[in-house]
Amino acid sequence: MVDVQECAEAESMALSHEVEQFLYNEADLLDSWRLPEWLELFVPTGVYLIPATDKPGGDPAKDLFLVQDDRFLLEQRINSLMRRAAHAEYPHPRTRRLITNVRVAPDEDGRLKVAANFAVFRMRSGTMDTYVGYYNHVVDRNELGEFRFHVRKSILDLDALRPHGKVSIIL
């Protein structure tokens, strides 16, 4: 006899594994500076958010955010980062992303809430900057069964952007 609880746990573990692989693939795209491919991980109405360090739980409708891009603005950001004129990121720095403690839960709209911890190391001109924080994403599957971001939110655990002073890469 099949135990319903065991089946549910197996499905939950399989889903968590799929989401982890999605996040690892996304990290590889970003670390490889394949930003146009990365943009395709968003639904047309998707948003990319980074709240201010002093208000990590801020509301994008009311509070100041470091980054609050819809799909159009995100495409403009990517086009800018890929040009030589983006002095802060050209030549492209080397980055390495570590993602841990991935948790997945369905939300009331049938989408998935994805939470995970991250560390992004950025190496350029003999300097290494470290960004640490956690993700609060909302994803679902497209008609091909591939995950896509509705909301990609990176919350920094830094209390200020010093010594960085800016966020010029995709976190």
DSSP file (Angstrom, degrees, kcal/mol; ACC not computed):
  #  RESIDUE AA STRUCTURE BP1 BP2  ACC     N-H-->O    O-->H-N    N-H-->O    O-->H-N    TCO  KAPPA ALPHA  PHI   PSI    X-CA   Y-CA   Z-CA
    1    1 A M              0   0    0      0, 0.0     2,-0.5     0, 0.0     0, 0.0   0.000 360.0 360.0 360.0 139.6    0.0    0.0    0.0
    2    2 A V        -     0   0    0      1,-0.0     2,-0.6     4,-0.0     3,-0.1  -0.705 360.0-133.3 -86.6 127.9    1.2    3.5   -0.9
    3    3 A D     >  -     0   0    0     -2,-0.5     4,-2.1     1,-0.2     5,-0.2  -0.716   6.8-151.5 -82.4 121.7    1.5    5.9    2.0
    4    4 A V  H  > S+     0   0    0     -2,-0.6     4,-2.4     1,-0.2     5,-0.2   0.880  96.6  53.7 -61.1 -40.2    0.0    9.2    1.1
    5    5 A Q  H  > S+     0   0    0      1,-0.2     4,-2.3     2,-0.2    -1,-0.2   0.910 108.2  49.6 -62.2 -42.8    2.3   11.1    3.5
    6    6 A E  H  > S+     0   0    0      2,-0.2     4,-2.4     1,-0.2    -2,-0.2   0.894 110.9  49.9 -64.6 -39.9    5.4    9.5    1.9
    7    7 A C  H  X S+     0   0    0     -4,-2.1     4,-2.5     2,-0.2    -2,-0.2   0.918 110.8  49.2 -63.8 -43.8    4.1   10.4   -1.6
    8    8 A A  H  X S+     0   0    0     -4,-2.4     4,-2.3     1,-0.2    -2,-0.2   0.903 112.3  48.3 -63.4 -41.1    3.5   14.0   -0.6
    9    9 A E  H  X S+     0   0    0     -4,-2.3     4,-2.5     2,-0.2    -1,-0.2   0.901 111.3  50.2 -65.8 -40.9    7.0   14.2    1.0
   10   10 A A  H  X S+     0   0    0     -4,-2.4     4,-2.3     2,-0.2    -2,-0.2   0.908 111.7  47.9 -64.2 -41.5    8.6   12.7   -2.1
   11   11 A E  H  X S+     0   0    0     -4,-2.5     4,-2.5     2,-0.2    -2,-0.2   0.902 112.0  50.1 -64.6 -40.8    6.7   15.3   -4.3
   12   12 A S  H  X S+     0   0    0     -4,-2.3     4,-2.4     2,-0.2    -2,-0.2   0.904 111.9  47.5 -64.2 -42.0    7.8   18.1   -2.1
   13   13 A M  H  X S+     0   0    0     -4,-2.5     4,-2.3     2,-0.2    -2,-0.2   0.891 111.8  50.4 -66.4 -39.7   11.4   17.0   -2.2
   14   14 A A  H  X S+     0   0    0     -4,-2.3     4,-2.3     2,-0.2    -2,-0.2   0.909 111.5  48.1 -65.0 -42.3   11.3   16.6   -5.9
   15   15 A L  H  X S+     0   0    0     -4,-2.5     4,-2.5     2,-0.2     5,-0.2   0.925 111.0  50.7 -63.6 -45.1    9.9   20.1   -6.3
   16   16 A S  H  X S+     0   0    0     -4,-2.4     4,-2.5     1,-0.2    -2,-0.2   0.902 110.2  50.4 -59.5 -41.3   12.5   21.6   -4.0
   17   17 A H  H  X S+     0   0    0     -4,-2.3     4,-2.4     2,-0.2    -1,-0.2   0.918 109.8  50.1 -63.8 -43.3   15.2   19.9   -6.0
   18   18 A E  H  X S+     0   0    0     -4,-2.3     4,-2.0     2,-0.2    -2,-0.2   0.918 111.8  47.7 -60.9 -43.9   13.8   21.3   -9.2
   19   19 A V  H  X S+     0   0    0     -4,-2.5     4,-2.5     2,-0.2    -2,-0.2   0.906 110.0  52.8 -65.7 -41.8   13.7   24.8   -7.8
   20   20 A E  H  X S+     0   0    0     -4,-2.5     4,-2.7     1,-0.2    -1,-0.2   0.926 109.0  49.7 -57.9 -44.6   17.2   24.5   -6.5
   21   21 A Q  H  X S+     0   0    0     -4,-2.4     4,-2.4     1,-0.2    -1,-0.2   0.883 109.0  52.7 -63.0 -37.8   18.4   23.5   -9.9
   22   22 A F  H  X S+     0   0    0     -4,-2.0     4,-2.3     2,-0.2    -1,-0.2   0.931 111.5  45.8 -60.3 -46.6   16.6   26.5  -11.4
   23   23 A L  H  X S+     0   0    0     -4,-2.5     4,-2.4     2,-0.2    -2,-0.2   0.883 112.5  50.5 -65.8 -39.0   18.4   28.8   -8.9
   24   24 A Y  H  X S+     0   0    0     -4,-2.7     4,-2.0     2,-0.2    -1,-0.2   0.896 110.9  49.1 -66.6 -39.3   21.8   27.2   -9.6
   25   25 A N  H  X S+     0   0    0     -4,-2.4     4,-2.3     2,-0.2    -2,-0.2   0.913 110.4  51.1 -64.7 -42.1   21.2   27.6  -13.3
   26   26 A E  H  X S+     0   0    0     -4,-2.3     4,-2.2     1,-0.2    -2,-0.2   0.923 108.6  51.3 -60.3 -44.4   20.3   31.2  -12.8
   27   27 A A  H  X S+     0   0    0     -4,-2.4     4,-2.9     1,-0.2    -1,-0.2   0.894 109.0  51.4 -59.6 -40.7   23.5   31.8  -10.7
   28   28 A D  H  X S+     0   0    0     -4,-2.0     4,-1.8     2,-0.2    -1,-0.2   0.904 108.1  51.5 -64.0 -41.9   25.5   30.3  -13.5
   29   29 A L  H  <>S+     0   0    0     -4,-2.3     5,-3.0     2,-0.2    -2,-0.2   0.919 114.2  43.9 -60.2 -43.5   23.9   32.6  -16.1
   30   30 A L  H ><5S+     0   0    0     -4,-2.2     3,-1.5     1,-0.2    -2,-0.2   0.923 112.9  49.9 -69.1 -44.3   24.8   35.6  -14.0
   31   31 A D  H 3<5S+     0   0    0     -4,-2.9    64,-0.5     1,-0.3    -1,-0.2   0.790 112.6  49.0 -64.8 -26.5   28.3   34.5  -13.1
   32   32 A S  T 3<5S-     0   0    0     -4,-1.8    -1,-0.3    -5,-0.2    -2,-0.2   0.375 112.6-121.0 -91.4   3.0   28.9   33.9  -16.8
   33   33 A W  T < 5 +     0   0    0     -3,-1.5     2,-0.9     1,-0.2    -3,-0.2   0.851  63.8 145.8  56.9  37.8   27.5   37.3  -17.7
   34   34 A R     >< +     0   0    0     -5,-3.0     4,-2.0     1,-0.2     3,-0.2  -0.498  13.9 154.6 -97.0  62.1   24.9   35.8  -19.9
   35   35 A L  H  >  +     0   0    0     -2,-0.9     4,-2.4     1,-0.2    -1,-0.2   0.850  63.0  55.8 -66.0 -39.5   22.5   38.5  -19.0
   36   36 A P  H  > S+     0   0    0      0, 0.0     4,-0.8     0, 0.0    -1,-0.2   0.908 111.5  46.1 -60.5 -37.6   20.2   38.4  -22.0
   37   37 A E  H >4 S+     0   0    0     -3,-0.2     3,-0.6     1,-0.2    -2,-0.2   0.892 110.2  54.4 -67.1 -38.4   19.6   34.7  -21.3
   38   38 A W  H >< S+     0   0    0     -4,-2.0     3,-2.2     1,-0.2    -1,-0.2   0.890 100.2  60.2 -61.7 -40.2   19.0   35.5  -17.7
   39   39 A L  H >< S+     0   0    0     -4,-2.4     3,-1.6     1,-0.3    -1,-0.2   0.811  92.8  66.8 -58.3 -30.4   16.3   38.1  -18.6
   40   40 A E  T << S+     0   0    0     -4,-0.8    -1,-0.3    -3,-0.6    -2,-0.2   0.571  82.8  75.8 -69.4  -7.4   14.4   35.2  -20.3
   41   41 A L  T <  S+     0   0    0     -3,-2.2   108,-3.5    -4,-0.2     2,-0.3   0.445  85.5  83.0 -80.6   0.8   13.8   33.7  -16.8
   42   42 A F  E <  S-a  149   0A   0     -3,-1.6   108,-0.2   106,-0.3    97,-0.0  -0.811  80.4-125.0-105.7 144.1   11.2   36.5  -16.2
   43   43 A V  E >   -     0   0A   0    106,-2.5     3,-2.3    -2,-0.3    -2,-0.1  -0.440  42.2 -99.5 -71.1 161.3    7.6   36.5  -17.2
   44   44 A P  E 3  S+     0   0A   0      0, 0.0    27,-0.3     0, 0.0    28,-0.1   0.790 126.6  43.5 -56.7 -28.1    6.7   39.7  -19.2
   45   45 A T  E 3  S+     0   0A   0     25,-0.1   105,-0.1    26,-0.1    -2,-0.0   0.250  89.7 132.2 -99.5  12.4    5.3   41.3  -16.1
   46   46 A G  E <   -     0   0A   0     -3,-2.3    25,-0.5   103,-0.2     2,-0.3  -0.210  40.6-153.2 -66.7 154.6    8.1   40.2  -13.8
   47   47 A V  E     -aB 151  70A   0    103,-1.9   105,-2.4    23,-0.2     2,-0.5  -0.950   9.2-149.5-129.7 150.8    9.9   42.6  -11.4
   48   48 A Y  E     -aB 152  69A   0     21,-2.6    21,-2.5    -2,-0.3     2,-0.4  -0.987  25.7-176.1-119.4 122.3   13.4   42.7   -9.9
   49   49 A L  E     +aB 153  68A   0    103,-2.7   105,-2.7    -2,-0.5    19,-0.2  -0.948  23.8 175.6-128.4 138.8   13.6   44.3   -6.5
   50   50 A I  E     - B   0  67A   0     17,-2.7    16,-2.0    -2,-0.4    17,-1.6  -0.885  26.9-146.5-135.1 107.0   16.4   45.2   -4.0
   51   51 A P  E     - B   0  65A   0      0, 0.0   105,-0.4     0, 0.0    14,-0.2  -0.267  32.1 -87.9 -67.7 158.6   15.0   47.0   -0.9
   52   52 A A    >   -     0   0    0     12,-1.0     3,-1.4     3,-0.3     6,-0.2  -0.309  37.2-117.1 -61.0 150.7   17.1   49.7    0.8
   53   53 A T  T 3  S+     0   0    0      1,-0.3    -1,-0.1     2,-0.1   107,-0.1   0.755 113.8  53.5 -66.7 -23.3   19.4   48.3    3.5
   54   54 A D  T 3  S+     0   0    0      1,-0.2    -1,-0.3     2,-0.1     3,-0.1   0.536 117.8  35.2 -88.6  -5.2   17.6   50.2    6.2
   55   55 A K    X   +     0   0    0     -3,-1.4     3,-2.1     9,-0.1    -3,-0.3  -0.462  64.1 163.8-143.3  67.2   14.2   48.9    5.2
   56   56 A P  T 3  S+     0   0    0      0, 0.0    -1,-0.1     0, 0.0    -3,-0.1   0.763  81.2  48.0 -62.1 -24.7   14.6   45.3    4.1
   57   57 A G  T 3  S+     0   0    0     -3,-0.1    98,-0.0     2,-0.1    -3,-0.0   0.156  87.5 144.3 -97.8  18.9   10.9   44.6    4.4
   58   58 A G    <   -     0   0    0     -3,-2.1    -3,-0.0    -6,-0.2     7,-0.0  -0.047  52.5-120.0 -60.9 159.6    9.9   47.7    2.6
   59   59 A D    >>  -     0   0    0      1,-0.1     4,-3.5     6,-0.0     3,-1.7  -0.894  12.0-144.3-100.7 121.9    6.9   48.0    0.2
   60   60 A P  T 34 S+     0   0    0      0, 0.0     5,-0.1     0, 0.0    -1,-0.1   0.715 100.0  58.7 -62.2 -18.3    7.9   49.0   -3.3
   61   61 A A  T 34 S+     0   0    0      1,-0.1     3,-0.0     3,-0.1    -3,-0.0   0.714 124.7  17.0 -79.6 -20.2    4.7   51.1   -3.6
   62   62 A K  T <4 S+     0   0    0     -3,-1.7     2,-0.3     1,-0.0    -1,-0.1   0.644 114.3  65.1-123.7 -24.3    5.7   53.3   -0.6
   63   63 A D  S  < S-     0   0    0     -4,-3.5     2,-0.3     1,-0.0    -1,-0.0  -0.694  80.4-101.1-113.7 158.1    9.4   52.9    0.2
   64   64 A L        -     0   0    0     -2,-0.3   -12,-1.0    -3,-0.0     2,-0.3  -0.563  38.9-166.2 -73.1 132.9   12.7   53.7   -1.5
   65   65 A F  E     -B   51   0A   0     -2,-0.3     3,-0.2   -14,-0.2    -6,-0.0  -0.909  27.9-136.7-119.3 148.4   14.3   50.7   -3.2
   66   66 A L  E    S+     0   0A   0    -16,-2.0     2,-0.4    -2,-0.3    -1,-0.1   0.901 100.4  13.0 -66.4 -40.6   17.9   50.3   -4.4
   67   67 A V  E     +B   50   0A   0    -17,-1.6   -17,-2.7    -3,-0.1    -1,-0.3  -0.996  62.2 164.1-137.9 131.7   16.5   48.6   -7.5
   68   68 A Q  E     +B   49   0A   0     -2,-0.4     2,-0.4   -19,-0.2   -19,-0.2  -0.613  23.4 165.6-144.9  77.7   12.8   48.5   -8.5
   69   69 A D  E     -B   48   0A   0    -21,-2.5   -21,-2.6    -2,-0.1     2,-0.1  -0.821  24.4-159.4-106.1 132.0   12.8   47.3  -12.2
   70   70 A D  E  >  -B   47   0A   0     -2,-0.4     4,-2.6   -23,-0.2     5,-0.2  -0.341  52.2 -82.8 -85.3-176.1   10.0   46.1  -14.3
   71   71 A R  H  > S+     0   0    0    -25,-0.5     4,-2.1   -27,-0.3     5,-0.1   0.889 130.5  50.2 -59.9 -41.1   10.8   44.0  -17.3
   72   72 A F  H  > S+     0   0    0      2,-0.2     4,-1.9     1,-0.2    -1,-0.2   0.949 113.8  43.8 -62.9 -49.7   11.4   47.1  -19.5
   73   73 A L  H  > S+     0   0    0      1,-0.2     4,-2.5     2,-0.2    -2,-0.2   0.864 111.7  54.6 -65.3 -35.3   13.8   48.8  -17.0
   74   74 A L  H  X S+     0   0    0     -4,-2.6     4,-2.3     2,-0.2    -1,-0.2   0.899 107.0  50.5 -64.7 -39.8   15.5   45.4  -16.4
   75   75 A E  H  X S+     0   0    0     -4,-2.1     4,-2.5    -5,-0.2    -2,-0.2   0.898 110.6  49.6 -63.7 -39.7   16.2   45.1  -20.1
   76   76 A Q  H  X S+     0   0    0     -4,-1.9     4,-2.2     2,-0.2    -2,-0.2   0.901 109.8  51.5 -64.8 -40.8   17.6   48.7  -20.1
   77   77 A R  H  X S+     0   0    0     -4,-2.5     4,-2.6     2,-0.2    -2,-0.2   0.918 111.2  47.5 -61.2 -44.3   19.8   47.8  -17.1
   78   78 A I  H  X S+     0   0    0     -4,-2.3     4,-1.8     2,-0.2    -2,-0.2   0.924 110.0  51.6 -64.9 -45.1   21.2   44.7  -18.9
   79   79 A N  H  < S+     0   0    0     -4,-2.5     4,-0.4     1,-0.2    -1,-0.2   0.898 112.3  47.6 -58.6 -39.9   21.8   46.6  -22.1
   80   80 A S  H >< S+     0   0    0     -4,-2.2     3,-1.3     1,-0.2     6,-0.3   0.924 110.5  50.4 -66.7 -45.6   23.8   49.2  -20.1
   81   81 A L  H 3< S+     0   0    0     -4,-2.6    -1,-0.2     1,-0.3    -2,-0.2   0.784 106.7  55.9 -64.5 -26.9   25.8   46.5  -18.2
   82   82 A M  T 3< S+     0   0    0     -4,-1.8    -1,-0.3    -5,-0.2     2,-0.2   0.571  94.3  86.8 -83.9  -8.1   26.8   44.8  -21.4
   83   83 A R  S X  S-     0   0    0     -3,-1.3     3,-1.4    -4,-0.4     6,-0.1  -0.584  82.9-124.5 -92.6 154.4   28.3   47.9  -23.0
   84   84 A R  T 3  S+     0   0    0      1,-0.3     6,-0.1    -2,-0.2    -1,-0.1   0.760 107.0  72.7 -63.0 -25.0   31.8   49.2  -22.5
   85   85 A A  T 3  S+     0   0    0      1,-0.2     2,-2.1     2,-0.1    -1,-0.3   0.652  71.3  90.4 -68.2 -14.1   30.4   52.5  -21.3
   86   86 A A    X   +     0   0    0     -3,-1.4     3,-1.9    -6,-0.3     4,-0.3  -0.547  58.5 176.6 -81.3  77.1   29.4   50.7  -18.0
   87   87 A H  G >  S+     0   0    0     -2,-2.1     3,-0.8     1,-0.3    -1,-0.2   0.801  70.8  60.8 -57.8 -34.3   32.7   51.6  -16.4
   88   88 A A  G 3  S+     0   0    0      1,-0.2    -1,-0.3    -3,-0.2    80,-0.1   0.750 119.8  27.2 -66.0 -21.6   31.8   50.2  -13.0
   89   89 A E  G <  S+     0   0    0     -3,-1.9    -1,-0.2    -6,-0.1    -2,-0.2   0.126  93.9 126.0-129.7  20.8   31.4   46.7  -14.7
   90   90 A Y  S <  S+     0   0    0     -3,-0.8     2,-0.2    -4,-0.3    -1,-0.1  -0.988  73.2  33.6-131.6 127.1   33.7   46.8  -17.7
   91   91 A P  S    S-     0   0    0      0, 0.0    -1,-0.1     0, 0.0    -7,-0.0   0.559 119.1-106.7 -64.7 156.1   35.7   44.8  -18.1
   92   92 A H        -     0   0    0     -2,-0.2    -2,-0.2     1,-0.1    -3,-0.1  -0.241  32.7-126.9 -57.8 134.9   33.2   42.5  -16.5
   93   93 A P        -     0   0    0      0, 0.0     2,-0.5     0, 0.0    31,-0.2  -0.313  23.5-108.0 -72.1 164.9   34.1   41.5  -12.9
   94   94 A R  E     -C  123   0A   0     29,-2.5    29,-3.5    -2,-0.0     2,-0.3  -0.820  41.7-174.0 -90.8 136.3   34.3   37.9  -11.9
   95   95 A T  E     -C  122   0A   0     -2,-0.5     2,-0.4   -64,-0.5    27,-0.2  -0.941  15.6-166.8-129.9 153.9   31.5   36.9   -9.7
   96   96 A R  E     -C  121   0A   0     25,-1.9    25,-2.7    -2,-0.3     2,-0.4  -0.974   9.8-159.0-140.8 125.9   30.6   33.7   -7.8
   97   97 A R  E     -C  120   0A   0     -2,-0.4     2,-0.4    23,-0.2    23,-0.2  -0.883   3.6-166.3-109.4 134.8   27.2   33.1   -6.2
   98   98 A L  E     -C  119   0A   0     21,-2.7    21,-1.8    -2,-0.4     2,-0.4  -0.979   6.8-169.2-117.5 131.8   26.5   30.7   -3.4
   99   99 A I  E     +C  118   0A   0     -2,-0.4     2,-0.3    19,-0.2    19,-0.2  -0.982  14.2 162.8-125.1 130.0   22.9   29.7   -2.7
  100  100 A T  E     +C  117   0A   0     17,-2.1    17,-2.7    -2,-0.4    -2,-0.0  -0.868  46.7  33.1-139.3 170.4   21.9   27.8    0.4
  101  101 A N  E     -     0   0A   0     -2,-0.3     2,-0.3    15,-0.2    -1,-0.2   0.867  68.8-169.9  50.9  49.1   18.9   26.9    2.5
  102  102 A V  E     -     0   0A   0     14,-0.2     2,-0.4    -3,-0.1    14,-0.2  -0.536   5.4-175.8 -73.4 130.0   16.4   26.9   -0.3
  103  103 A R  E     -C  115   0A   0     12,-3.1    12,-2.5    -2,-0.3     2,-0.4  -0.988   5.7-165.6-129.3 138.9   12.8   26.6    0.8
  104  104 A V  E     +C  114   0A   0     -2,-0.4    10,-0.2    10,-0.2   -88,-0.1  -0.981  12.9 164.2-129.5 134.1    9.7   26.3   -1.4
  105  105 A A  E     -C  113   0A   0      8,-2.2     8,-3.8    -2,-0.4     2,-0.1  -0.987  35.9-116.0-147.5 138.5    6.1   26.8   -0.5
  106  106 A P  E     -C  112   0A   0      0, 0.0     6,-0.2     0, 0.0     2,-0.2  -0.436  30.8-146.6 -69.3 147.5    3.0   27.3   -2.7
  107  107 A D    >   -     0   0    0      4,-2.7     3,-1.6    -2,-0.1    31,-0.0  -0.496  33.4 -90.2-105.2-177.4    1.2   30.6   -2.3
  108  108 A E  T 3  S+     0   0    0      1,-0.3    -1,-0.0    -2,-0.2     0, 0.0   0.674 123.6  56.6 -69.2 -17.1   -2.5   31.5   -2.6
  109  109 A D  T 3  S-     0   0    0      2,-0.1    -1,-0.3     0, 0.0     3,-0.1   0.365 119.5-104.6 -94.1   4.6   -2.3   32.1   -6.3
  110  110 A G  S <  S+     0   0    0     -3,-1.6    -2,-0.1     1,-0.3     2,-0.1   0.487  86.1 119.4  84.2   2.1   -0.8   28.7   -7.1
  111  111 A R        -     0   0    0     29,-0.1    -4,-2.7     1,-0.0     2,-0.5  -0.317  66.7-105.5 -86.9 178.3    2.6   30.1   -7.6
  112  112 A L  E     -CD 106 139A   0     27,-3.5    27,-2.5    -6,-0.2     2,-0.6  -0.921  15.6-146.9-112.4 132.7    5.7   29.2   -5.6
  113  113 A K  E     -CD 105 138A   0     -8,-3.8    -8,-2.2    -2,-0.5     2,-0.5  -0.861  21.8-166.2 -90.5 126.3    7.3   31.3   -2.9
  114  114 A V  E     -CD 104 137A   0     23,-2.5    23,-3.0    -2,-0.6     2,-0.4  -0.966   9.2-179.1-120.4 123.0   11.0   30.6   -2.9
  115  115 A A  E     +CD 103 136A   0    -12,-2.5   -12,-3.1    -2,-0.5     2,-0.3  -0.945  12.9 152.9-118.7 142.7   13.3   31.7   -0.1
  116  116 A A  E     - D   0 135A   0     19,-1.3    19,-3.6    -2,-0.4     2,-0.3  -0.978  38.6-117.0-161.3 155.0   17.0   31.1    0.0
  117  117 A N  E     -CD 100 134A   0    -17,-2.7   -17,-2.1    -2,-0.3     2,-0.3  -0.689  34.7-170.2 -91.7 152.0   20.2   32.6    1.4
  118  118 A F  E     -CD  99 133A   0     15,-2.7    15,-2.1    -2,-0.3     2,-0.4  -0.983  22.3-167.7-141.9 155.8   22.9   33.9   -0.9
  119  119 A A  E     -CD  98 132A   0    -21,-1.8   -21,-2.7    -2,-0.3     2,-0.5  -0.974  12.7-166.7-135.5 128.9   26.5   35.2   -0.9
  120  120 A V  E     -CD  97 131A   0     11,-3.0    11,-2.7    -2,-0.4     2,-0.5  -0.976   3.0-162.2-118.7 121.7   27.7   37.0   -4.0
  121  121 A F  E     -CD  96 130A   0    -25,-2.7   -25,-1.9    -2,-0.5     2,-0.5  -0.904   4.7-166.2-103.9 127.1   31.5   37.6   -4.3
  122  122 A R  E     -CD  95 129A   0      7,-2.9     7,-2.7    -2,-0.5     2,-0.5  -0.964   2.7-169.6-118.5 119.4   32.6   40.2   -6.9
  123  123 A M  E     +CD  94 128A   0    -29,-3.5   -29,-2.5    -2,-0.5     2,-0.3  -0.935  20.6 144.1-113.6 126.1   36.2   40.3   -7.9
  124  124 A R  E >   - D   0 127A   0      3,-2.5     3,-1.9    -2,-0.5    -2,-0.1  -0.935  64.9  -2.6-160.7 135.8   37.6   43.2   -9.9
  125  125 A S  T 3  S-     0   0    0     -2,-0.3     3,-0.1     1,-0.3    -2,-0.0   0.848 128.1 -53.0  52.6  41.5   40.9   45.2  -10.0
  126  126 A G  T 3  S+     0   0    0      1,-0.2     2,-0.4     0, 0.0    -1,-0.3   0.562 116.7 109.2  75.9   8.5   42.4   43.2   -7.1
  127  127 A T  E <   -D  124   0A   0     -3,-1.9    -3,-2.5     2,-0.0     2,-0.5  -0.928  52.0-156.6-119.5 141.7   39.4   43.9   -4.8
  128  128 A M  E     -D  123   0A   0     -2,-0.4     2,-0.4    -5,-0.2    -5,-0.2  -0.974   7.1-168.6-119.2 124.6   36.7   41.5   -3.6
  129  129 A D  E     -D  122   0A   0     -7,-2.7    -7,-2.9    -2,-0.5     2,-0.5  -0.866   8.3-153.6-105.4 143.2   33.3   42.8   -2.5
  130  130 A T  E     -D  121   0A   0     -2,-0.4     2,-0.5    -9,-0.2    -9,-0.2  -0.976   8.4-170.9-122.4 127.9   30.9   40.4   -0.7
  131  131 A Y  E     -D  120   0A   0    -11,-2.7   -11,-3.0    -2,-0.5     2,-0.4  -0.973  10.9-177.8-115.2 125.8   27.2   40.8   -0.7
  132  132 A V  E     +D  119   0A   0     -2,-0.5    25,-3.2   -13,-0.2    26,-0.6  -0.943  24.1  98.5-125.5 148.1   25.2   38.6    1.6
  133  133 A G  E     -DE 118 156A   0    -15,-2.1   -15,-2.7    -2,-0.4     2,-0.3  -0.949  56.6 -79.9 174.3-152.8   21.5   38.3    2.1
  134  134 A Y  E     -DE 117 155A   0     21,-2.4    21,-3.1    -2,-0.3     2,-0.3  -0.975  26.7-125.9-143.7 156.1   18.4   36.3    1.2
  135  135 A Y  E     -DE 116 154A   0    -19,-3.6   -19,-1.3    -2,-0.3     2,-0.3  -0.782  13.1-174.1-101.6 144.4   16.0   35.9   -1.7
  136  136 A N  E     +D  115   0A   0     17,-2.1    17,-0.3    -2,-0.3     2,-0.2  -0.796  27.4 169.0-132.2  91.0   12.2   36.1   -1.5
  137  137 A H  E     -D  114   0A   0    -23,-3.0   -23,-2.5    -2,-0.3     2,-0.4  -0.629  30.5-149.6-103.4 158.6   11.1   35.1   -5.0
  138  138 A V  E     +DF 113 151A   0     13,-2.5    12,-3.4    -2,-0.2    13,-1.8  -0.990  31.7 163.9-124.4 121.4    7.7   34.3   -6.5
  139  139 A V  E     +DF 112 149A   0    -27,-2.5   -27,-3.5    -2,-0.4     2,-0.3  -0.884  14.3 175.0-131.4 160.9    7.9   31.8   -9.4
  140  140 A D  E     - F   0 148A   0      8,-1.8     8,-2.4    -2,-0.3     2,-0.3  -0.938  35.9 -89.6-151.7 179.5    5.7   29.6  -11.5
  141  141 A R  E     - F   0 147A   0     -2,-0.3     6,-0.2     6,-0.2     2,-0.1  -0.700  30.9-140.5 -95.6 143.3    6.0   27.3  -14.5
  142  142 A N    >   -     0   0    0      4,-2.7     3,-2.1    -2,-0.3    -1,-0.1  -0.228  45.7 -81.0 -85.2-174.0    5.3   28.4  -18.0
  143  143 A E  T 3  S+     0   0    0      1,-0.3    -1,-0.1     2,-0.1    -2,-0.0   0.703 132.5  54.9 -64.6 -18.6    3.5   26.2  -20.6
  144  144 A L  T 3  S-     0   0    0      2,-0.1    -1,-0.3     3,-0.0     3,-0.1   0.417 120.6-107.8 -92.0   0.8    6.8   24.3  -21.2
  145  145 A G  S <  S+     0   0    0     -3,-2.1     2,-0.3     1,-0.3    -2,-0.1   0.582  75.2 137.3  85.3  10.2    7.1   23.4  -17.5
  146  146 A E        -     0   0    0      1,-0.1    -4,-2.7  -124,-0.0    -1,-0.3  -0.698  57.0-113.3 -92.7 142.3   10.0   25.8  -17.0
  147  147 A F  E     - F   0 141A   0     -2,-0.3     2,-0.3    -6,-0.2    -6,-0.2  -0.460  35.2-175.9 -71.9 144.7   10.2   28.1  -13.9
  148  148 A R  E     - F   0 140A   0     -8,-2.4    -8,-1.8    -2,-0.1     2,-0.3  -0.993  25.2-112.9-141.0 144.7    9.9   31.8  -14.5
  149  149 A F  E     +aF  42 139A   0   -108,-3.5  -106,-2.5    -2,-0.3   -10,-0.2  -0.606  29.9 169.7 -79.7 132.2   10.2   34.8  -12.0
  150  150 A H  E    S+     0   0A   0    -12,-3.4  -103,-1.9     1,-0.4     2,-0.4   0.705  87.2  13.3 -96.0 -43.8    7.2   36.9  -11.3
  151  151 A V  E     -aF  47 138A   0    -13,-1.8   -13,-2.5  -105,-0.2     2,-0.6  -0.996  64.6-173.8-133.3 127.1    9.1   38.6   -8.4
  152  152 A R  E     +a   48   0A   0   -105,-2.4  -103,-2.7    -2,-0.4     2,-0.5  -0.939  17.5 178.3-120.4 106.4   12.9   38.3   -7.9
  153  153 A K  E     -a   49   0A   0     -2,-0.6   -17,-2.1   -17,-0.3     2,-0.6  -0.941  14.9-168.8-120.1 123.7   13.7   40.0   -4.7
  154  154 A S  E     -E  135   0A   0   -105,-2.7     2,-0.6    -2,-0.5   -19,-0.2  -0.951   6.8-165.1-111.7 116.6   17.2   40.2   -3.2
  155  155 A I  E     -E  134   0A   0    -21,-3.1   -21,-2.4    -2,-0.6     2,-0.3  -0.906  13.8-141.5-106.2 118.7   17.3   41.4    0.4
  156  156 A L  E     -E  133   0A   0     -2,-0.6   -23,-0.3  -105,-0.4   -25,-0.0  -0.574   9.4-156.3 -80.8 138.5   20.8   42.5    1.6
  157  157 A D        +     0   0    0    -25,-3.2   -24,-0.2    -2,-0.3     2,-0.2   0.429  64.2 110.2 -88.3  -0.6   21.8   41.7    5.2
  158  158 A L        -     0   0    0    -26,-0.6     3,-0.1     1,-0.1    -2,-0.1  -0.492  66.2-145.4 -71.9 142.8   24.3   44.5    5.0
  159  159 A D  S    S+     0   0    0      1,-0.2     2,-0.3    -2,-0.2    -1,-0.1   0.618  84.5   2.3 -85.2  -9.9   23.4   47.5    7.2
  160  160 A A  S    S-     0   0    0      2,-0.2    -1,-0.2  -107,-0.1     4,-0.2  -0.958  75.8-110.1-160.1 166.1   24.9   49.8    4.6
  161  161 A L    >>  +     0   0    0     -2,-0.3     4,-3.2     4,-0.1     3,-0.8   0.415  66.2 153.1 -85.2   3.8   26.5   49.5    1.1
  162  162 A R  T 34  +     0   0    0      1,-0.3    -2,-0.2     2,-0.3    -3,-0.1  -0.548  61.5  19.5 -72.1 143.0   29.9   50.5    2.5
  163  163 A P  T 34 S+     0   0    0      0, 0.0    -1,-0.3     0, 0.0    -2,-0.1  -0.991 132.0  49.5 -80.8  -0.5   32.5   49.7    1.4
  164  164 A H  T <4 S-     0   0    0     -3,-0.8    -2,-0.3    -4,-0.2    -3,-0.1   0.954  73.7-168.6 -65.1 -51.4   30.7   49.0   -1.9
  165  165 A G     <  +     0   0    0     -4,-3.2     2,-0.3     1,-0.0    -3,-0.2   0.249  64.4  31.8  81.0 -14.4   28.8   52.2   -2.1
  166  166 A K        -     0   0    0     -5,-0.4     2,-0.5     0, 0.0     3,-0.1  -0.982  69.8-125.7-161.6 165.3   26.6   50.8   -4.9
  167  167 A V        +     0   0    0     -2,-0.3     4,-0.1  -101,-0.1    -2,-0.0  -0.913  39.0 156.7-119.3 100.3   25.0   47.7   -6.4
  168  168 A S        +     0   0    0     -2,-0.5     2,-0.3   -80,-0.1    -1,-0.1   0.320  56.1  62.0-109.8   7.4   26.2   47.6  -10.0
  169  169 A I  S    S-     0   0    0     -3,-0.1     2,-0.6   -47,-0.0   -47,-0.0  -0.797  95.0 -92.7-121.7 168.7   25.7   43.9  -10.6
  170  170 A I              0   0    0     -2,-0.3    -2,-0.1     1,-0.1     0, 0.0  -0.740 360.0 360.0 -80.4 121.3   22.7   41.7  -10.5
  171  171 A L              0   0    0     -2,-0.6    -1,-0.1    -4,-0.1   -18,-0.0   0.434 360.0 360.0 -89.3 360.0   22.3   40.2   -7.1
